Amino acid sequence: MNVYLNKIKEFYHQYLSFRSLRVRIFLIVLVVGVIPSVAMRYGIMRNYEQRAVELRTVTVQNQLKVIADHLISADYFNSNGSDVVNAELEMLSNLYDGRVQIISGNLRVIRDTYGISEGKTIISEEVIKCFMGDSLSNYDDQNRYIEVTIPIIDNQNVSAEETAFEGNTAPGGVKQPDPRVKGVMLTSISTDYIEDTMEILSRKAMILETLMIMAIVVIAFLLSIVLTRPFERVTKAIGEVKAGYSNESISVPGLAETEHIMEAFNQLLQRMKVLDDSRQEFVSNVSHELKTPLTSMKVLADSLLVQEDVPAELYQEFLEDIVSEIDRENRIITDLLTLVKMDKKVSALNIVSLNINDLTELILKRLRPLARKKDVEVVFESVRPVTAEVDEVKMTLVMSNLVENAIKYNKEHGWVKVVLDADHQYFTFEVSDSGIGIPEDSLAQIYERFYRVDKSHSREIGGTGLGLAITKSAVLMHRGSITVTSTEGEGSTFLVKIPLNYISQ
């Protein structure tokens, strides 16, 4: 049952969820393909309609101008009409399934092909403008007709007054009637033919559009699969590494983005291998370090048990050695606990505003007795007063470990110099010494747990090999940095750089 549910969930996330890259690619291609096709169909139909109406209007206007000339030639307005002209008007009305009205100069209808408005007066904006010499046309797409109005102009029998008429604008800017206009032809023609043609074109366009959308859907689906297939291969390869079938770097040819993902994953895999090796080495070192004092104590105790009548002085000597090994074991465990807390961030930083000069003086005061035992001179140079937001306990660990190491790994009659300085963002704590130094090939490893440059010498000194690891962890928790320069046989310099104001993570 759980297997089927997992398959359903996987199918949903791959093919139905909008969070899926495959679904998004499908929708994007679909939208990009469908919207232009719909817009194109609408644009073509709209353009055809406009063009058809324009052609229809121009054709009718030309025919009306010819009939207008016939009206003037037949002296239509002064006679009782002309059968020839009336036949032309009827033919035009039937041809375009429309209506033609002839309006005289007194705005009366003298001829109506429908025969319902003859003798009536028409006063409309179009007719008035037409008497001023303008030809007008109007397309009513709701009622499906074109209205064309043209003036009937007499250019043959022109009086002297009409000849002198130039333009129809009065001095005040008001347009005046043109005296050459003897009447107006008001024509309404049907556009059913255009609408029928558009309906046929629309059906064909709809079929074509449907086929295009179906093709776009198929293309979008195929593209979504093809473009996401490299990601599936990467996911499968990562899944094999996760399941433990392989721990080698993966290589799946595909898109540039998937190659970046694989490169980042391979870097992460290498980092995990390094961490795993470090963990195994750490476990081995911990086991060794913890077993060594126990082994020494067992040897000392067994030596006392196998001997009879052991002198009290020997008991005293062996017990002192056992106590020393117990102290050593305790130091190792304490340092390990401190390091684990820092690694897991168990204890949050207790940030306070602290006078770093006073803290440094206090630490050096505690360590000077150790320096006097080795005849090492400790010098403190404070360039300027420094106040910073730090964790006092962890900053004490940093300073104490560095100064204590400088004293322990120094030469007789040597020196240790501590310099405290600051700028507007950071303060620096520098510890230099004249000690044994660190080989160049060991500088990158000194912060590793239990690493010792000279194991025999370190064992004599009594270090645990965790001091610098603890120091670096504390510095990083403060968002600071620690660097080291050293020359073997001459000495070392550690430089710690900490922000004056704590940067919350």
LUMPA-939937 format. One record per residue: x negated, y, z of N, C-alpha, C, O in turn. Coordinates in steps of 0.2 Angstrom, whole numbers, plus 2048, in hexadecimal, padded with zeros to 3 digits. Last residue first. Layout:
REM LUMPA-939937
XYZXYZXYZXYZ ...
END
This chain:
REM LUMPA-939937
7858B18447868AC83E78D8AC83C78E8A8837 77F8C18487848BC84A7858B88437858BA83E 7708C884C7758C78467798C08477768BB847 76B8D385876D8CC8567728CC8507778D0850 75F8DF8547668DE8567688D78537678D584E 7528DC8517538E085775A8DF85975C8DF85F 74D8CC84B7518D284A7528D68517538D2856 73C8C784C7438C684E7468CC84D7448D284F 72E8BD8487328C38467398C284773C8BE845 71E8B884D7258B784E7298BE84C7278C384F 70F8B18487138B784871B8B684871D8B2843 7008AA84E7078A984D70B8B084D70A8B4852 6F08A684A6F48AC84B6FC8AA8496FD8A8843 6E189E84F6E889E84C6EB8A484E6EA8A7853 6D089984D6D589B8516DC89C84C6DB89B846 6C48928496C489984A6CA89C84E6C98A1852 6C68858456C08878496C088E84B6BB89084F 6CF8898376CD88483B6C688683F6C288883B 6DA8978376D38948356D188F83A6CF89183F 6EB89B8346E68988386DF8968346E089582E 6FB8A28366F58A28326EF89F8376EF8A183C 70C8A083670689F83970089F83470189D82E 71D8A783A7178A58357118A48397108A683F 72E8A783C7288A683F7238A483A72489F836 73D8B183D7388AD83A7328AC83E7308B1842 74E8B28427488B48427438B083D7468AB83A 75B8AE84775A8B18417548B483F7538B983C 75A8A885375B8AF85475B8B384D75A8B984C 75989B84F75F89D8527608A48537668A7853 74B89C84B75089C84675789D84975B8A0845 74589C8587448A285474A8A284E74D8A784D 74988F85D74B89586074B89B85C74F8A085C 74288785374988785474C88D857751890855 73588B85673888C85073F88C85074289184D 73488586373288C86273688F85B73989485B 73687886173A87C86673A88386473F886864 72A87585A73187485773687885B73B87A858 72087986372187D85D72887C85972B880856 72286E86D72287586E72487A86872887E869 72186186B72786486972886B86A72D86E868 71585B87071685B86871D85E86671F85E860 71285B87D71785687B71885687371B851870 70285C88470885E88170C85987E70A85387E 6F685988B6FC85788E70285A88A70885A88D 6E88598876EB85F88A6F285E88D6F4861892 6E784C8836E384E8896E685588C6E6855892 6EF84D8786F184887D6ED84A8846F0849889 6E88558706EF8578726F18538786F485587D 6DD84E86C6DC8548706E38568736E3859879 6E38438656DF84286B6DF8488706DF847876 6EA84A85B6ED84685F6EA8458666EC84586B 6E98588536E48548566E785085C6E8853862 6F685C84F6F085D84B6EB85884D6E8854849 7058548516FF8578546FA85784F6F885284C 71785385271185484E70B85785170C85C855 72285385971D84E85B71784E85671284A857 72B85A84C72B85785272685285372584E84F 72386784272786184372685E84A72185F84D 71B87284172287384572686D84572B86D848 71086F83A70F87084271687184571687084B 71086D82D71386883171386983871686583C 70987782671087682471487182971A870828 6FC87682B70087C82D70787A82B70C87D82F 6F486C8276F886A82D6FD87082E70286F832 6EB87081E6EF86B81C6F48698216F9865820 6E38798256E787B8216ED87681E6F287881D 6E18758376DF8748306E587682B6EB87682D 6E18828436E587D8406E387C8396E2881835 6D78868526DA88784C6DE8818496DE87C84C 6D188785E6CF88285A6D18838536CF88084E 6D28998626D28928646CF88D85E6CB89085A 6D48A68656CE8A48626CD89D8636C789A865 6E48AD8606E08A98646D98A88616D98A885B 6F38B68606ED8B485D6E88B18626E98B3868 7048B985E6FF8B68626F98B485E6FA8AF85A 7108C685C70A8C38597068C085F7048C3863 7208CA85971C8C785F7168C385C7178BE859 7298D88537258D28527218D185871F8D585C 73A8DD8507348DD8547308D78537338D1851 7438E58437418DF84673B8E184B7398E784B 7488F283F74C8ED83E74A8E784274E8E3845 73F8FC8417468FE84274A8F88417508F9843 7328F38497348F884473B8FA84573E8F884B 7258EE85572C8EF85372D8F484D7298F984D 71B8E485F71C8E985B7238E98587268E4859 70E8DC8697168DD8687178E48657148E9866 7028D08697048D786770B8D786670E8D3863 6F68C88736FD8C88716FF8CF86F6FD8D4873 6E88BD8716EB8C48716F28C486F6F48C186A 6DC8B487A6E38B48776E68BB8776E68BF87C 6CC8AD87A6D08B387B6D78B18786D78AD873 6BF8A38836C38A687D6C88AB87F6C78AE884 6B889C88C6B68A388B6BA8A68856B78AB882 6BC88D8826B98908896B78978876B3898882 6C988E8766C288C8786C188F87F6C4894881 6DA8888766D588D8756CE88A8776CE88587A 6E68828786E28808726DC8858716DA88686B 6EC8898836EA8818836E587F87E6E087C87F 6EE89687E6EA8958846E788D8846E188C885 6F78938746F18978726EC8968786E6896877 70188D87B6FD8898766F788D8746F2889873 7068988827038928866FF88E8816FA88B883 70B8A08787058A287C70289C8806FC89C880 71589887371089B86F70A89D87370489B871 71D89587E71A89087A71489287670F88F876 7218A288271D89E88771A898883714897884 7298A78777238AA87971E8A687D7188A687D 73389D87772F89F8717298A287372389F871 73989D88473689788173189987B72C89687B 73E8AA8847388A98897358A288672F8A2887 7488A987B7428AD87973C8AC87E7368AD87C 7508A188274D89E87C7478A287A7428A0877 7548AA88D7518A388E74D8A088874789E888 7598B58867538B688B7508AF88C74A8AE88B 75E8B887775F8B387C7598B38807538B187E 75E8CA87275C8C387275F8BF8777628C187C 75D8D986C7628D586E7608CD86D7608CB867 74F8E38737538DF86D7588DB8707588DA876 7438F08747498ED87774D8EA87174E8ED86C 7338F58767378F187273D8EE87673C8EB87B 72690287572C8FE8797318FB8747338FD86F 7188FD86B71D90286D7228FE8717238F8871 70D8F586C70D8FA86871290086A710906869 7058EC87870B8EF87770B8F58737098FA875 6FA8DF87A6FB8E68777028E78757058E4871 6F28D58856F98D78836F88DE8806F68E3884 6E78C88876E88CF8866EE8D08836F18CD87E 6DF8BC8906E58BE88D6E68C588D6E68C9892 6D08B28906D38B98916D98BA88D6DA8B9887 6CD8A38986D08A68916D38AD8936D78AD898 6C98998A16C589F89F6C78A28996C28A4895 6D28908A46CE88E89E6C989489C6C6894897 6D78968AF6D488F8B06D088D8AA6CB88A8AB 6DD8A18A96D78A28AE6D389B8AF6CD89B8AF 6E889C8A36E389E89F6DC89F8A36D789E8A0 6F08988AE6EE8938A96E88958A56E38928A4 6F28A68B36EF8A18B76EC89B8B36E68988B4 6FA8AB8A86F38AD8A96EF8A98AE6E98A88AD 7078A88A77028A48A46FB8A58A56F68A28A3 70E8B18AE70F8AA8B070A8A68AD7078A18B0 70B8BD8A77098BC8AE7098B58B17058B38B5 7118BA89B7098BA89B7078BA8A37028B78A4 71E8BC89F71C8B589C7148B589D7118B089F 71F8C98A27208C48A771E8BD8A571B8BA8A9 71B8D08967178D189C7188CB8A17138C98A4 7268CC88F7208CA88D71B8CA8937178C6894 7318D38957318CC89572A8C98937288C4896 72D8E089472D8DD89A72D8D689A72A8D389E 72E8E18867288E28897288DF8907238DC891 73C8DF8837378DA8817308DB88472D8D6886 74A8E188C7438E488B73E8DF88973C8DB88E 7598DC8847538DB88874D8DF88774C8E1881 76A8D98847658DE88275F8DE8877608DF88D 76E8C888076E8CE8857698D38827648D187E 7768B987C7738BF8797748C587F7798C7881 7758AA87D7778AF8827748B588076E8B7883 77A89F8707758A48737788A887777E8AB876 78088F87678189587277C89A87577A89A87B 77C87F87677C88587A77B88B87577788C872 77C87786A78187587078187B87478787D877 77687685E77987C86077E87B86678387F866 76F86B85A77686B85A77A87185C78087185C 76287085C76486E85676B86D85576E86F850 76287486A76187986576387785E76687B85A 76486887076986D87176887286C76D875869 75886186C75E85F86A76486486A768865866 74E86987374E86986C755867869758869864 75286688075286D87E75286D876756871874 74F85888075685B88175786287F75C86487C 74185887E74685587974D85787A750859875 73D85E88973C86188374085F87D743862879 74085489374385B89374285F88C74786288A 73984988E74084988E74385088E74885188B 72C84E89072E84C88A73684C88973984F884 72C85189E72B85689972D85489273185888F 72D8438A37338488A473284E89F73785189D 72183E89F72883B89C72D84089D731841899 7198458A77188468A071F84389C721846898 71D8418B471E8488B271D8498AA72184D8A7 7198348B37208358B372183D8B172683E8AE 70B8358B270F8328AC7168348AC71A8358A7 70983A8BE70783E8B970B83C8B270D8408AE 70D82F8C67118368C770F83A8C171483D8BE 7038268C270A8258C170E82B8C171282C8BD 6F782D8C86F882C8C06FF82A8BE70182D8B9 6FA82C8D56FA8338D26FA8328CA6FD8368C7 6FA81E8D77008228D87008298D570582B8D2 6EC81C8D56F18198D06F881D8D16FB81E8CC 6E78238E06E58258D96EA8228D46EC8268D0 6ED81C8EB6EE8238EA6ED8258E36F08298E0 6E880F8E96EF8108E96F18188E76F58198E3 6DB8128EB6DD8108E56E48118E46E78138DE 6DB8158F96D981A8F46DB8198ED6DD81D8E9 6DF80A8FF6E480F8FF6E28158FA6E68188F7 6DB7FB8F66D98008FA6DE8068FA6E18078F4 6E47EC8F66E27F28F26E07F78F76E47F98FB 6E67DE8F96E27E28FD6E07E88F96DA7EA8FA 6E67D88E86E87D78EF6E37DC8F36DE7DD8F2 6EE7DC8D86E87DC8DD6EB7DB8E46F07DE8E6 6F97DC8D16F57D68D06EF7D68D56EC7D18D6 6FF7E98D47027E28D66FD7DC8D66FE7D88DA 6F67F28CE6F77F28D56FA7EB8D86F87E98DD 6F87EF8C16F27EE8C36F27EE8CB6EE7EB8CE 7067F28BF7047EB8BF6FD7EA8C26FB7E58C5 7058008C07097FC8C57077F58C57067F28CB 6FE8038B56FB8058BB6FE8018C16FB7FE8C5 7067FE8AB6FF7FB8AB6FD7FD8B26F97F88B5 7118068AD7127FE8AE70B7FB8AF70A7F78B3 70C8128A970F8118B070F80A8B270E8078B7 70A81089C7048128A07068108A770280E8AB 71780E89771180889670C80A89B70980589E 71C81A89971F81489D71A80E89C71980B8A1 71582289171482389871781D89C71481B8A1 71981C88471281C88671181D88E70E81A891 72681D88172481688471D81788671B81388B 72882987D72B82888372982188672982088C 72182987171F82E87672282C87D71F82D882 72781F86972081F86B71E82387171B821876 73482486873381E86B72C81D86E72B81B873 73183086173483086873382A86C73182A872 72C82B85572782F85A72A82F86172782F866 73782485073182085272C82485672A82185B 74082F84F74282A85373B82685573A82485B 73883684573A83984C73B834851739834857 73982E83A73282F83D73383284472F831849 74682E83874382883A73C82983D73A826842 74883C83574B83983B74883283D747831843 74083D82A73E84183074183E83673E83D83B 74783582174083382373E83682973B83382D 75383D82175383682474C83482574B83082B 74E84981C75084982275184282574F84182B 74A84480F74584781374784781A74484581F 75784080B75283B80B74C83E81074A83A814 75D84D80A75F84880F75A84281075A83F816 75685380075585580775885080C755850811 75A84B7F575384A7F875284D7FF74E84B803 76784E7F57658477F775E8477F975C8437FD 76685C7F276985A7F87678537FA765852800 76185A7E575D85E7EA75F85C7F175B85B7F6 76C8547E07658507E07618537E575D8507E9 77585E7E07768587E47708547E576E8517EA 76F8677D87708697DF7718637E376F8637E8 7708607CC76A8627CE76A8647D67668627DA 77E85E7CB7798587CC77385A7CE7708577D3 78286B7C87848677CE7808617D077E8607D6 77B86E7BC7798727C277C86E7C977886E7CE 7828647B477A8637B67788687BB7748657BF 78E86A7B478D8647B87868627B978485F7BE 78B8767AD78E8767B478D8707B878B8707BD 7888707A07838747A47858747AC7818747B0 78F86079E78F86779E78986A7A27878677A6 78485279C78B85579C78A85C79B78685F797 77D8437A377D84879E78484B79D78984779D 7788407B377E83F7AF77E8457A977F84A7AB 76F8397BF76E83D7B977483B7B47748367B1 76A8397D076F8387CB76D83C7C576B8427C5 75D8317DA7608377D77658367D17638317CD 7628237E475E8277DF76182D7DC76782E7DD 76981B7EB7678217EF7628257EA75E8297ED 7788117E97728147E777081A7EB77481D7EE 78280C7F17808087EB77980B7E97758077E6 7878147FB7818117FC77F80C7F777A8087F8 79281C7F97938157FB78D8117FC78E80C7FF 78B8287F478F8287FB7908217FD78F820803 7878237E87828257ED7858257F47828237F9 7938227E278F81C7E378981D7E87888197EC 79882F7E279B82A7E67978247E77978217EC 7908357D978F8377E07928327E57908307EA 79582E7CE78E82D7D078C82F7D778982C7DA 7A28337CE7A182C7CE79982B7D17988267D5 79F8417CC7A383F7D27A18377D37A08357D9 7998417BF7958437C57998417CB79583E7D0 7A483C7B879E8387B879A83A7BE7978367C1 7AD8477BA7AF8407BD7A983C7BD7A88387C2 7A68517B37A78517BB7A984B7BE7A78497C3 7A784C7A67A184D7A97A184D7B179D84A7B5 7B684E7A47B38477A57AC8477A87AA8437AC 7BB85A7A27BA8587A97B78517AA7B584F7AF 7BC85B7947B88607987B685E79F7B28607A2 7C48517917BD85178E7B98557937B3854794 7D08547977CD84E7997C584E7977C184C79B 7D38607917D38607997CF85A79B7CB85A7A0 7D485D7847CE8617867CE86178E7C8861790 7E08557847D98527827D38567857CE853787 7E985F7887E885978C7E185578B7DE85478F 7E886877D7E686A7847E58647897E086478D 7EC8607737E58627737E386577A7DD86377C 7F985E7777F58587767ED85A7767E9857779 7FE86B7777FE86777D7F986177C7F685F781 7FC86E7697F887276E7F886E7757F386D778 8058667637FE8657627FA8687677F5866769 81186C76980F86476A80886376980486076C 81087876380F87776A80E87076C80A86F771 81187575580B87875880A87775F805876762 81E87075581986C75381286F75680E86B758 82587C75982587675D81F87175C81C86E760 82288474E81F88675581F88075A81B87F75E 82987E74482187E74481E88074A81987D74C 83688074983387974882B87974882887574B 83688E74983788A74F83488374F831880753 83589073C82F89374083088F74782B88D749 84188B73783B88873583588A73983188673B 84989473E84A88D74084388973D841885741 8468A073984589F740845898742841895746 84989F72C8428A072D84189E73583C89B736 85789F72E85489972B84D89972C84A89472E 8598AC73485B8A673885789F73585589B738 8558B47298518B47308528AE73484E8AB737 85F8B27208588B071F8548AF7258508AB725 86A8B772886A8B07268638AE7248618A8726 8658C57298668C172F8668B972D8638B5731 8668C871B85F8C871F8608C472585B8C1727 8738C771986F8C37158688C37198658BD719 8798D072187A8C97238758C571F8738C0722 8798DE7218728DA7218738D372386E8D0726 8838E87178828E371B87B8E071B8788E0716 8838FA7168828F47138808EE71887D8F071D 88B9097138899047188898FE71588D8FB712 88891A70E88991370C88790E712882910715 88D92970888C92570F88D91E70D89391C70C 8889366FF88A92F6FE88892B70588292B706 88E9466FD88A94170188D93A6FF8939396FF 88C9556F38909506F788B94B6FA88594C6F9 88595F6ED88C95F6EC89095A6F089695B6F1 8779686F187A9626F38829636F28859676F5 8739756EE8729706E987696A6EA8789666E6 87297C6FA87897D6F58789786EF87D9786EC 86F97470986C9757028729766FD8769726FD 87297C71987497771487197970D87097F70B 86498072386A98272086C97D71B867979718 85C97F73385D97D72D86497E72A86997E72D 85598D73C85B98873C85C98673485C98A730 84B99673D84998F73E84F98A73D84E98473E 84F9A373A84F9A174184D99A74284D998748 84F9A372C84A9A772F84A9A57378449A573A 85499272785699972885099C72C84C99972F 85098671B84F98972285099072284D99471F 84F98070F85698071285598271A85998071E 84798470084798170684E98370A852987707 84D9906F684698D6F784698A6FF84598E703 8589966EB8579926F185198E6F285098A6EE 85899A6DE85499E6E385499B6E985099D6EE 8619916D985A9916D78569956DB8509936DC 86D9956DF86A98F6E186398E6DF85F98B6E2 86F9A16D986E9A16E086B99B6E286699B6E7 87199D6CC86B9A16CD8699A16D58649A16D7 87598C6CC8779936CB8709976CD86B9946D0 87397D6C38719816C88729886C787098B6C2 87796F6BD87B9756BD87997A6C387D97A6C8 86D9666C186E9686BA87196F6B986F9736B6 86B9616CD8669646CA8679676C386296A6C0 87595D6DA87695F6D38709636D186F9696D3 87494F6E58719566E38729576DB8719536D7 87A9476F287C9486EB87A94F6E887D9536E9 8709406FE8749466FC8759456F48719426F1 87393070786F93470287393A70087993A6FF 87292571487692B71287192F70D86B93070F 87591471987191971587591F71387B91E710 87590872587890E72387491371F86F915722 8768F77268718FD72587690372287990271E 87B8EB73387C8EF72D8778F572C8748F7731 87D8E474087A8E173987C8E57338808E272F 87F8E874C8858E77488838E57418888E373D 8728E87518778E575587D8E37508808DE751 86A8EF7488698E874986E8E574D86E8DE74C 86C8FC73E8708F974486F8F27448738EE741 8629077368639007378668FE73E863900743 86491572C86491373386690B73286B90972F 85E92372286091C72286091A72A85C91C72D 86093271886092E71E86192771E865925719 85A94071085D93970F85B935715856935718 85E95171185B94C71385E945712864944712 86695D70D86195A70885D95470B858952707 87096171586A96571586496271185F965711 87895671487A95C71087596171087496670C 87294E71D87294C71687495271287195370C 87695372986F95372786E95272086A95571C 88495072988195772987A95872787995C723 88394272988694572388494D72388294F71E 87D93F73587A93D72F87C941729878943725 88694573E88094773E87C94673787994A734 89794773789294373B88B94673A88A94A735 8A69487328A194C73589D94873A89E94673F 8B29457268AC94272A8A794772C8A494B728 8C39457238BD9497248B89457288B994272D 8CC93B7168CA93D71D8C494171D8C0941719 8CD9387098D193D70C8D093F7138D2945715 8CB92770D8CB92C7088D093170A8D593070D 8C991C7158C79227188C89287138C692E714 8CC91070F8D09117158CE9187188D191B71C 8C690A7048CC90D7038D090F7098D6910709 8B99057038BE9017078C59047068CA900708 8B390E6FB8B49086F88B99036FC8BB8FE6F9 8B991E6FA8B79196FF8B89126FC8BE9116FA 8B892F6F68B89286F38B59246F98B09256FC 8B893B6FD8BC93A6F68BC9336F38C09326EF 8B994170C8B793B7098BC93A7028C293A703 8B39517108B894C70F8B694670B8B2947706 8AA95B7118A99567168AF9517158B194D71A 8A99647068AE96670C8AE9607118B3960715 8A295D6FD89F9637018A39657068A096870B 8A694C6FF8A69526FB8A39577008A1956706 8A093B6FF8A39417038A194770089C9496FD 8A492B6FC8A19316F98A49376FD8AB9376FD 89E91C7038A39217038A092770089A929701 89E90A70289B9107008A09167008A69156FE 8998FB70B89E90170A89B90770789590970A 8948EB7078948F170B89A8F570989F8F3705 88E8E07008938DF7058948E570A8938E4710 8868E36F58838E46FC8888E27018868E3707 88F8E26EB8898DF6EA8858DE6F18828D96F3 89A8E96EE89B8E26EE8948DF6EE8938D96F1 8958F66ED8988F46F38988EC6F38978EA6F9 8918F66DF88C8F76E588F8F56EB88B8F16EF 89E8F56D98998F06D88938F06DE8918EB6E0 8A49016DD8A68FA6E08A18F56DF8A18F06E3 89B90A6D789C90A6DE89F9046E189C9016E6 89E9076CA8979066CC8979066D48949026D7 8AB90A6C98A99036C88A29026CB8A18FD6CE 8AA9186CB8AE9146D08AC90C6CF8AB9096D4 8A391B6BF8A091C6C58A39186CB8A09156CF 8AE9176B68A79146B58A39156BC8A19106BE 8B89206B98B99186BA8B29156BA8B19106BD 8B792E6C38B492A6BD8B59236BE8B29206C3 8C193C6C98BD9366C98BB9336C38BD9356BD 8C79476C58CB9426C98C793B6CA8CA9366CC 8BA9536C78BF94F6C38C394B6C88C294B6CE 8B19586CF8B695D6CD8BB9596C98C095C6C7 8A994E6D48AC9526D98B19576D68B69596DA 8A49486C88A89446CC8AC9496D18B29476D2 89D94B6BC8A19506BF8A694D6C48AC94F6C3 8959416B789C9406B58A09466B98A69456B8 8899466BC88A9466B58919456B38939486AE 88A9436C988994A6C788B94B6C088E94F6BD 88B9356C98919396CC8909416CA8959446C8 87F9326C48859306C088B9346C388F9376BF 8779356CF8769396C987C9386C487E93C6C1 87C92C6D887D9336DA87C9376D388093C6D2 8779206D287F9216D28809296D488592B6D1 86A9226D586C9216CE8739236CE8769266C9 86A9226E38689286E086A9286D886C92D6D5 86E9156E687391A6E78719216E48759256E2 86390E6E286990D6DE86E9136DF8729156DB 85A9136EC8599146E485F9136E08609176DC 86090E6F785F9156F685E9176EF86191C6EC 85F9006F58669036F686590B6F486990E6F1 8518FF6F68558FC6F085C9006F085E9026EB 84E90370384C9076FD84F9056F78519096F3 8568FA70B85790170B855905705858909702 84F8EE7088568EF7068588F670685C8F8702 8428F170D8438F070684A8F170484C8F36FE 8458F371A8428F87178438F770F8458FC70C 84A8E671E84F8EC71E84C8F171A8508F5717 83E8DE71B8448DD7178498E371884C8E5713 8368E37258348E471E83A8E371A83B8E7715 83D8E073183B8E772F83A8E872883C8ED725 83D8D27308438D67308428DD72E8468E072A 82F8CF7308338CD72A83A8D272A83C8D4725 82C8D373C8298D773782D8D573082E8DA72C 8338CA7448348D17458318D573F8358DA73C 82D8BE7408348BF73F8368C673F8398C973B 81F8C07448218BF73D8288C073C82A8C4737 8218C275281E8C774E8208C77478228CB743 8268B575682A8BB7578288C175382C8C5750 81B8AD7528218AC74F8268B27508298B574B 8118B375A8108B37538178B27508198B674B 8158B07678158B77658148B875E8178BC75B 8148A276681B8A576781B8AC76581F8AF762 8068A176480B89E75F8128A17608158A375B 8018A77708008AA7698058A87648078AB760 80789E77A8088A577A8078A877380B8AC770 80089177780789277680989A77680D89B771 7F289277A7F58907737FC8927727FE89476D 7F18977877EE89B7817F089977A7F089D776 7F988D78D7FB89478D7F88987877FB89C784 7F088278B7F78827897FA8897887FD88B783 7E48857917E58847897EC8847877ED887781 7E988679E7E688C79A7E688B7937E889078F 7EE87A7A17F287F7A17F088579D7F3889799 7E28727A07E887079C7EC87679B7EF878796 7DA8787AA7D88787A37DE87779E7DF87B799 7E28757B57E187C7B37DF87C7AC7E18817A8 7E18677B57E786A7B47E78717B27EA8747AE 7D38657B77D68637B17DD8667B07DE8687AA 7D186B7C37CE86E7BE7D186C7B77D28707B3 7DE86C7CF7DA8677CB7D886B7C57DB86F7C2 7E78747D57E08747D77DC8707D37D68717D3 7F38707D17F08767CE7E98777D07E687A7CC 7F685E7CF7F48647D37F18697CF7ED8687CB 7F78557C47FD8597C67FB85F7CA7FE8647CA 7EB84D7C27F084F7BC7F58547BE7F88567B9 7E384B7CD7E084C7C77E584F7C27E28537BD 7EC84B7D87E78507D87E38517D27E18567D0 7F48407D47F78477D57F284C7D57F28517D2 7EB8357D47EE8377CD7F183F7CE7F18437CA 7E88357E17E38367DC7E68397D67E383E7D3 7F48317E67F18387E87EC83A7E37EB8407E2 7F68257E07FA82A7DF7F88317E17F88367DD 7EB81E7E67EB81F7DF7F08247DD7EE8287D9 7EF81E7F47E98227F27E88237EA7E68287E8 7FA8167F37FB81D7F57F58217F37F58277F1 7F480A7EF7F980D7EA7FA8157EC7FA8197E8 7ED8077FB7E98087F47EE80C7EF7EB8107EC 7F78068047F280C8057EE80D7FE7ED8137FC 7FC7FA8008008008007FC8068007FD80B7FC 
END
